[in-house]
Structure formats: C-alpha cells, structure tokens
Amino acid sequence: MAPMGDLPVVQAMRYASAGGKRLRAFLVLESARLHHIPEAQAIWPATAIEAIHAYSLVHDDLPCMDDDDLRRGLPTVHVKWDECTAVLAGDALHTLGFECAAHPECHPDPSVRAELTLTLARAAGGQGMVLGQALDIAAETAANPLTLDEITRLQAGKTGALFAWSATAGAVMAMADTAPLKRYAADLGLAFQIADDILDIEGDAAKVGKAVGKDADAGKATFVSLLGLEGAKNRARVLIEDACDALAPYGGDAETLRDAARFVISRDS
C-alpha cells in the first residue's frame, strides 16, 4: 500500500490549501492576540478556517458549480487531478477543519472547543456559507435578477459567515464580548465581496489568478451592476470606515485589523 502522503487525495489537499491571502486565518490570530490568547492555541482555529475555506474553493471550482479552470493562477484541483479526487480532497479538508477546531491543544476548556466547533458548523453550513452558495446558484436561473437586499443577504452567508467566525474566534477563546468584532466582520465581509465584484470588472486575470468578467458575461446581478462602479467603490469605502469604527473599544491595539480592512478594498487579487 502506498504511503498516505503519496495518495492523490493527500497531494490535492496540500495543493488546494497552499497559497492565498490567508485573510481568515489572519483574523483569527489577530482577534486572539487582542484577547491575549497564546499563538500556540490560536493556530488551531486559524488552521481550521483555512481548511474550511480551501474545501469551499475546491468544490466551488467543480464543473457542477462555477466550472473554473484556474485558481490562484494555477489549474484547479479537478483539472490537475480529476473530479473524484477534487470531491474527496474537499471532503477531507472540510472534516479537517472541525478536527482542528475541536483539538485538545486549541483550548484547555472543552466547552470553548465545543463552542468553536458548533459555531464553525453553523458558519460553514446551511445557515451560512452553504446557504449563500445555494442562493447564488438559484439566482443564476431565477426569472428576475437579485435586488440589492437579496445580494447582501446572499453574501452575508457566502462570504460573511466565515469572516465573522474568524474575527470573533479570539473573543470566544477568551470568553469575552464578541459584539465589536461581529460588527467589524459584517462590514469587512461585505466590503470584501464588493471588492471582488469590482475586480471582476477592472481586475487583471494574471493578478487575480482566475478568470474575470464571468459575472458580467452571465448577466449576473452584482453590487457593481446595481450600484454602478463608482457607487460600489463608495459603498465599500463606507463599509471599511464603519468596520474600523467598530474596533473603537480596542483602541490602538486593533490598528493591524484596521490596516487589514483597508487592504481589503485596495487589493488587486
């Protein structure tokens, strides 16, 4: 029998989780730092969210979903291997996320580990990311384009739910108030998606690392199509200002999180 590390599914897991901005993991580590949680503990939920995010991208790229050939400038998993390997690699990354969140080294209190795992399941599943993806797929064949409120609700699940879990993980680990970081994450997640919609119009495919213009070609309703390019940019700027304001209780200790928020709408990939 071949060693586990030689199996295509393991190679695909490593491939799918390499690279990227690591923004969600960064949010976990920064929220943990704000609450004086040791990095040796915080690395577990940070790894958990990256595993969940990587799984979602592998499955999102499949022919039955968005049917993308490129991710981060490289062939997507189903292109480099095959669809079966992509499905299994995504499944394995998905379960790895919960394993990391529940790991004994994550936190000495089992109730905290249970809370992290429960809330991650909600954020990633039918009340969060999966719900948002399902709404997105349904919109492709709907008789009428989505309204601004409907797109906002969709993205609150598809993108915002994992951002919220990431930004509040440190507070959960410290058993502290999560409200300021929830507000920060809600605005940040929406601004992130608006920035993605803008990149789909203005972005360079070589820098973005995937095809651009797909939403416009498909006639899909986006923040840009509903607000206009300048309107979408203004909306993103306001959201980032609100996100930064939400961090007021942490004073100067949260400046790195403010910098991250500003980065979200200035990025080119």
C-alpha positions in Angstrom: 0.0 0.0 0.0 1.3 3.5 -0.9 2.2 5.8 2.0 -0.7 8.2 2.8 1.3 11.2 1.7 1.6 9.7 -1.8 -2.1 9.3 -2.4 -3.6 11.8 -4.9 -6.2 13.0 -2.4 -3.5 14.0 0.1 -1.4 15.7 -2.6 -4.6 17.5 -3.7 -5.3 18.6 -0.1 -1.9 20.2 0.2 -2.2 21.8 -3.3 -5.6 23.3 -2.5 -4.5 24.7 0.8 -1.3 26.3 -0.4 -1.1 30.0 -1.2 -3.8 32.5 -1.0 -4.1 35.6 1.3 -4.8 33.7 4.5 -7.0 36.6 5.5 -9.4 34.4 7.5 -6.5 32.8 9.5 -5.1 36.3 10.0 -8.3 37.5 11.5 -8.3 34.5 13.9 -4.8 35.2 15.0 -5.3 38.9 15.4 -8.5 38.5 17.4 -6.7 36.0 19.6 -3.8 38.5 20.1 -6.3 41.2 21.1 -7.5 38.9 23.8 -4.1 37.6 24.9 -4.6 34.1 23.7 -1.3 32.3 23.0 -0.5 31.7 19.4 0.1 28.1 20.1 -3.6 27.8 20.8 -4.8 30.2 18.2 -3.1 28.4 15.4 -5.6 25.6 15.7 -8.8 27.6 14.8 -6.7 29.6 12.3 -5.9 26.3 10.6 -9.5 25.2 10.9 -10.8 28.1 9.0 -8.2 27.8 6.2 -9.1 24.2 5.8 -12.8 25.0 5.5 -12.1 27.9 3.1 -9.9 25.6 0.9 -12.6 22.9 0.8 -15.1 25.5 -0.3 -12.9 26.7 -3.2 -12.2 23.2 -4.4 -15.9 22.4 -4.6 -16.8 25.8 -5.9 -14.5 25.3 -8.9 -16.1 22.0 -9.9 -17.9 21.8 -13.3 -21.2 21.3 -11.5 -20.7 24.6 -9.6 -18.7 27.6 -11.1 -16.7 25.4 -13.5 -13.4 27.2 -13.2 -10.1 26.0 -14.6 -7.8 28.4 -12.7 -7.5 29.2 -9.0 -4.6 31.5 -7.7 -3.1 31.3 -11.2 -2.8 27.5 -11.2 -5.0 24.7 -12.5 -7.9 24.0 -10.2 -7.9 20.6 -8.4 -10.3 18.8 -10.7 -8.2 20.0 -13.7 -4.9 18.9 -12.2 -6.3 15.6 -11.0 -9.9 14.7 -11.7 -13.4 15.4 -10.3 -13.4 12.4 -7.9 -10.1 13.5 -6.3 -11.4 17.1 -6.0 -14.6 16.0 -4.3 -12.7 13.8 -1.8 -10.0 16.4 -1.2 -12.7 18.9 -0.4 -14.5 16.5 1.9 -11.2 15.7 3.7 -10.4 19.4 4.1 -13.9 20.0 5.4 -13.6 17.4 8.2 -10.1 18.5 9.0 -11.4 22.0 9.8 -13.6 20.6 12.5 -10.9 18.3 13.8 -8.6 21.4 14.3 -11.3 23.5 16.0 -12.0 20.6 18.4 -8.4 19.7 19.0 -7.4 19.5 22.7 -4.4 21.8 22.1 -6.8 24.5 20.8 -8.1 25.3 24.3 -7.9 23.6 27.7 -11.7 24.2 28.3 -13.7 21.6 26.4 -16.8 24.0 26.4 -14.8 26.6 24.5 -13.7 24.0 21.9 -17.3 22.8 21.6 -18.4 26.4 21.0 -15.8 27.0 18.4 -16.8 23.8 16.6 -20.5 24.4 16.9 -20.3 27.9 15.5 -17.9 26.8 12.8 -20.5 24.3 11.7 -23.2 26.9 11.6 -21.0 29.4 9.7 -19.9 26.9 7.1 -23.2 25.0 6.6 -26.8 25.6 5.7 -27.2 28.7 7.9 -24.1 30.3 6.5 -21.7 29.7 3.6 -23.6 26.8 2.0 -26.8 28.8 2.2 -25.2 31.7 0.5 -23.8 29.4 -2.3 -27.2 27.8 -2.7 -28.8 31.2 -3.1 -26.1 32.2 -5.6 -26.8 29.1 -7.7 -30.5 29.6 -7.6 -30.1 33.2 -8.8 -28.5 32.0 -12.0 -31.7 30.6 -13.2 -34.2 33.0 -11.5 -36.7 34.9 -13.6 -35.5 38.2 -12.2 -32.1 39.5 -11.1 -31.5 39.7 -7.4 -32.1 43.0 -5.6 -29.5 44.8 -3.5 -31.0 43.4 -0.3 -31.1 39.9 -1.7 -27.4 40.1 -2.8 -26.5 41.5 0.6 -28.2 38.5 2.3 -26.6 36.1 -0.1 -23.1 37.4 0.6 -23.6 37.6 4.3 -23.7 33.8 4.1 -21.4 33.0 1.3 -18.6 35.3 2.4 -19.5 37.0 5.6 -20.3 34.0 7.8 -16.7 32.7 7.7 -15.3 36.2 8.2 -17.5 36.6 11.3 -16.3 33.3 12.8 -12.7 34.2 12.1 -12.9 37.6 13.6 -14.6 36.5 16.8 -12.7 33.3 17.4 -10.2 35.1 19.8 -13.1 36.6 21.8 -14.8 33.2 22.0 -11.5 31.6 23.3 -11.2 34.4 25.9 -14.9 34.1 26.8 -15.2 37.8 26.1 -17.7 40.0 24.3 -17.8 39.2 20.6 -20.1 42.1 19.6 -17.5 44.7 18.4 -15.7 42.1 16.3 -19.0 40.8 14.8 -19.8 44.3 13.6 -16.3 44.7 12.2 -16.6 41.4 10.4 -20.0 42.1 8.9 -18.8 45.3 7.3 -15.5 43.8 6.3 -17.1 40.7 4.7 -19.5 42.8 2.6 -16.7 45.2 1.5 -14.6 42.2 0.6 -17.3 40.9 -1.7 -17.9 44.3 -3.3 -14.1 44.5 -3.9 -14.4 41.0 -5.6 -17.2 42.3 -7.8 -15.1 45.3 -8.8 -12.1 43.1 -9.6 -14.4 41.1 -11.9 -14.8 44.3 -13.9 -11.4 46.0 -13.5 -9.1 43.2 -12.5 -6.2 41.7 -14.4 -6.7 38.0 -14.7 -3.0 37.4 -14.3 -3.0 39.2 -10.9 -6.4 37.9 -9.8 -5.4 34.4 -10.6 -8.7 33.3 -12.1 -11.0 34.3 -14.9 -12.5 37.8 -14.7 -15.6 39.2 -16.4 -17.6 36.0 -15.8 -20.4 37.7 -13.8 -20.9 40.4 -16.4 -20.9 37.9 -19.3 -23.5 35.8 -17.5 -25.7 38.9 -16.8 -25.5 38.2 -13.1 -26.6 40.9 -10.6 -23.7 42.1 -8.5 -23.0 45.1 -6.4 -21.4 46.8 -9.4 -24.4 46.1 -11.7 -26.8 47.5 -9.2 -24.8 50.4 -7.7 -22.5 51.2 -10.7 -18.8 51.1 -10.5 -18.3 54.3 -8.6 -21.3 53.6 -6.4 -19.8 50.2 -5.4 -16.4 51.7 -4.7 -18.0 54.4 -2.4 -20.1 51.7 -0.7 -17.0 49.6 0.0 -15.2 52.7 1.4 -18.1 53.5 3.8 -18.2 49.9 5.0 -14.5 49.9 5.7 -14.8 53.1 7.7 -17.7 51.5 9.7 -15.6 48.4 10.2 -12.7 50.4 11.6 -15.1 52.4 13.9 -16.4 49.1 15.3 -12.9 48.5 16.7 -13.0 51.6 18.9 -13.3 49.5 22.2 -9.8 48.1 21.5 -8.1 51.4 20.8 -4.7 51.3 19.2 -4.4 47.5 19.9 -6.6 47.0 16.9 -4.7 49.0 14.3 -3.5 45.9 12.5 -7.1 44.9 12.0 -7.9 48.4 10.7 -5.0 48.0 8.2 -6.4 44.7 7.1 -9.8 46.3 6.4 -8.2 49.0 4.3 -6.2 46.3 2.4 -9.5 44.5 1.5 -10.6 47.3 -0.8 -7.2 48.2 -2.2 -6.1 44.7 -3.3 -5.6 43.7 -6.9 -6.1 39.9 -6.4 
